[in-house]
Amino acid sequence: MKKTILFIFLLFIFYNNQTFSQQSELNILYVGNSLTYTNNLPKLVKKAARRKGMNVKSEMIAHPNYALMDHWNDGKVQKLISTKKFDLVILQQGPSSQAFGRQILLEYGEKFKDLCQKNSTRIGYFMVWPARDHYQTFDGVIANYRKAAQIHNAILFAVGEVWKFHFDDTGNYDYYGPDKFHPSEKGSKAAAEVIAEELLKMKVSFN
């Protein structure tokens, strides 16, 4: 009797460990532009996630100056999503603080959201930041990315908010690179920590 109970207990532990392992392994597709590929953000996220006990695999489609509309018109992202190999698709375009950027973020974000739903894939938004010279638009960037995530029931990776807090709190703009728009290595590492922490915090199985 005791051996039977012990056997059942060991099976229970094994099952839970297997489930945790499955839930901790994510296959992510990043869709964006140079704010994503500078310093190879997906690789930094993978390292940050590993430190938190998660195994992350990723692919990236990112081109200079691309918005979600450009990716949609190319058609490559749709083909990848339709393979059903990704658990999560993280979308990113420029700051999107102005009316046209906001429109594209919402309109094409919805197209990608519908496609992800059809393929049992979650969707997320990588909130970015404005150029240093356009710092006054930061609140608009935050508001528009939050709105997109809200109406599309998406996971929000609020990197822009973390950047702004850092700047306002310290007066140090070291997350910006030399051109005062693209991230420095420190800025990309900060972004990776935000993304990895959100993945861990959610504790959601994307399988």
C-alpha positions in Angstrom: 0.0 0.0 0.0 2.8 2.4 1.0 4.7 1.6 -2.2 1.5 2.3 -4.3 1.1 5.7 -2.6 4.7 6.5 -3.2 4.5 5.6 -6.8 1.4 7.7 -7.3 3.2 10.6 -5.6 6.2 10.3 -7.8 4.0 10.3 -10.9 2.3 13.4 -9.7 5.7 15.2 -9.2 6.9 14.0 -12.6 3.7 15.2 -14.3 3.9 18.7 -12.7 7.5 19.0 -13.6 6.8 18.1 -17.2 3.9 20.6 -17.3 6.1 23.4 -15.8 8.7 22.6 -18.4 6.2 22.8 -21.2 4.8 26.1 -19.9 8.3 27.6 -19.6 9.2 26.9 -23.2 8.0 29.5 -25.7 8.5 29.9 -29.4 8.3 33.6 -30.2 8.2 35.5 -33.5 9.3 39.1 -33.4 7.9 41.4 -36.0 9.4 44.9 -36.1 12.1 47.2 -37.4 15.5 48.4 -36.4 14.4 49.1 -32.8 14.0 45.3 -32.5 17.1 44.1 -34.4 19.5 46.7 -33.0 21.7 44.8 -30.5 19.7 41.6 -31.4 16.9 42.0 -28.8 15.5 38.5 -29.3 18.9 37.0 -28.3 19.0 39.3 -25.2 15.5 38.2 -24.2 16.5 34.6 -24.6 19.4 35.1 -22.1 17.3 37.1 -19.7 14.5 34.4 -19.8 17.1 31.7 -19.2 18.2 33.4 -16.0 14.6 33.2 -14.9 14.3 29.5 -15.7 12.5 29.8 -19.0 13.5 28.4 -22.4 12.8 30.7 -25.2 13.2 30.1 -28.9 12.7 32.9 -31.4 12.7 34.1 -35.0 12.7 37.7 -36.1 11.5 39.5 -39.1 12.6 43.1 -38.9 13.6 45.6 -41.5 14.6 49.3 -41.4 11.7 51.8 -41.1 9.1 49.1 -41.3 5.6 49.5 -39.9 3.0 46.8 -39.4 1.5 47.8 -42.7 4.7 47.0 -44.5 5.0 43.6 -42.9 1.4 42.8 -43.8 1.9 43.8 -47.4 5.1 41.7 -47.7 3.1 38.6 -46.7 6.0 36.7 -45.1 4.8 37.1 -41.5 1.4 35.7 -42.4 3.0 32.5 -43.8 5.1 32.0 -40.7 2.2 32.5 -38.4 0.2 30.0 -40.4 2.7 27.3 -39.7 1.3 27.3 -36.2 4.8 26.9 -34.8 4.8 30.1 -32.7 3.3 30.4 -29.3 3.6 34.2 -29.3 4.0 36.9 -31.9 5.4 40.2 -30.6 4.6 43.2 -32.8 6.6 46.5 -32.9 6.6 49.5 -35.1 7.8 53.1 -34.7 6.8 55.3 -31.8 3.3 55.7 -33.3 2.5 58.8 -31.2 0.9 60.7 -34.1 -2.5 60.1 -35.8 -1.2 58.1 -38.8 1.1 55.9 -36.7 -1.7 55.2 -34.3 -4.1 54.3 -37.1 -1.6 51.8 -38.6 -0.9 50.3 -35.2 -4.5 49.7 -34.5 -5.7 48.7 -38.0 -2.9 46.3 -38.9 -2.6 45.1 -35.3 -6.1 43.9 -35.7 -5.3 42.1 -38.9 -2.4 40.3 -37.1 -4.6 39.6 -34.1 -7.2 37.9 -36.2 -4.6 35.8 -38.0 -3.0 34.8 -34.7 -6.4 33.8 -33.3 -7.0 31.5 -36.3 -3.7 29.8 -35.7 -3.9 29.5 -31.9 -1.2 32.0 -31.3 -1.0 34.8 -28.7 -0.2 38.3 -29.7 1.8 40.9 -27.9 3.0 44.5 -28.4 6.6 45.7 -27.8 6.0 49.3 -26.7 8.9 51.5 -27.8 9.9 55.1 -27.3 10.3 58.4 -29.3 13.5 59.9 -30.4 15.2 62.0 -27.8 14.4 65.2 -29.8 10.7 64.3 -29.6 10.6 63.5 -26.0 7.4 65.5 -25.6 5.5 62.8 -27.5 6.4 60.0 -25.0 3.0 60.1 -23.4 1.4 59.6 -26.7 3.5 56.6 -27.5 2.6 55.0 -24.2 -1.1 55.7 -24.6 -1.3 54.4 -28.2 0.5 51.1 -27.5 -1.6 50.6 -24.3 -4.8 51.2 -26.4 -3.7 48.7 -29.1 -3.0 46.1 -26.5 -6.3 46.7 -24.7 -8.6 46.5 -27.7 -6.7 43.5 -29.2 -6.5 41.6 -25.9 -2.7 41.5 -26.4 0.1 41.1 -23.9 1.8 44.5 -23.4 5.6 44.6 -23.0 5.7 48.2 -21.7 9.4 48.9 -22.4 8.7 52.5 -23.3 7.2 53.2 -19.9 10.2 51.6 -18.1 12.5 53.8 -20.3 10.6 57.0 -19.4 10.6 56.2 -15.7 14.4 55.7 -15.9 14.9 59.0 -17.7 12.6 61.0 -15.5 13.9 59.4 -12.3 17.6 59.7 -13.1 18.0 62.4 -15.7 20.3 59.9 -17.5 19.4 59.1 -21.1 21.9 56.3 -21.4 19.3 53.9 -22.9 19.6 55.9 -26.1 22.4 55.1 -28.5 24.5 57.7 -30.3 21.7 58.8 -32.7 19.4 59.4 -29.7 16.8 57.1 -31.1 18.0 53.5 -31.4 18.9 51.8 -28.2 22.3 51.5 -26.7 23.3 48.1 -25.5 22.2 49.1 -22.0 18.8 50.2 -23.4 18.3 46.9 -25.3 19.2 44.9 -22.2 16.7 46.9 -20.1 14.1 46.1 -22.8 15.0 42.4 -22.7 14.5 42.3 -18.9 11.1 43.9 -19.3 10.0 41.4 -21.9 11.4 38.4 -20.0 9.8 39.5 -16.7 6.4 39.9 -18.4 6.7 36.4 -19.8 7.5 35.0 -16.4 4.9 37.0 -14.6 2.1 35.9 -16.8 2.8 32.2 -16.1 0.7 31.4 -19.1 1.1 28.3 -21.3 1.2 29.3 -24.9 1.0 25.7 -26.1 
